[in-house]
Amino acid sequence: MQYDRDIQGLTAAEVSESRQKYGANVSSSGRPGGLREILLRTATDPMVILLAAASGIYLVTGQYADAVFLALAIVLVASISMFQFTRSRRALENLSEFSRPLCRVIREGSDRLINSSELVVGDCLVIDETALIAADGTLLRSNCGRGDMW
């Protein structure tokens, strides 16, 4: 589909320059900071705290074998919790990759369908009744004033 001559959109060079200057159109997910964050989450797990308290009581009362057994149980529970947390986080990241909406932009005078993460500052979005608006922007033309935000 061709558009008015006054709306040409960005060229490939302008897209590259904008992406380099402003980055990708993705929100920071506030994801945990790696091993340190996972260890902190695991240490505050109620099951780990309960087992640590019981192990401490066994240690204070002189029942060393039970204290060691519970300490090993803490390591096992913590390992399973860390594994599940890491696996869940990875699954959510993969799911978010699949659920990114597509959007239509005008680039070099023609209409293109791209992933919303490929939008850059200066892109001309083509928005219709069913489109999700995948970025902040300035409305150039409109036949109606209604839309859905992503």
Secondary structure, 3 states (H helix, E strand, C coil): CECCCCCCCECHHHHHHHHHHHCCCCCCCCCCCCHHHHHHHHHCCHHHHHHHHHHHHHHHCCCHHHHHHHHHHHHHHHHHHHHHHHHHHHHHHHHHHHCCCEEEEEECCEEEEEEHHHCCCCCEEECCCCCEECCCCCCCCCCCCCCEEC
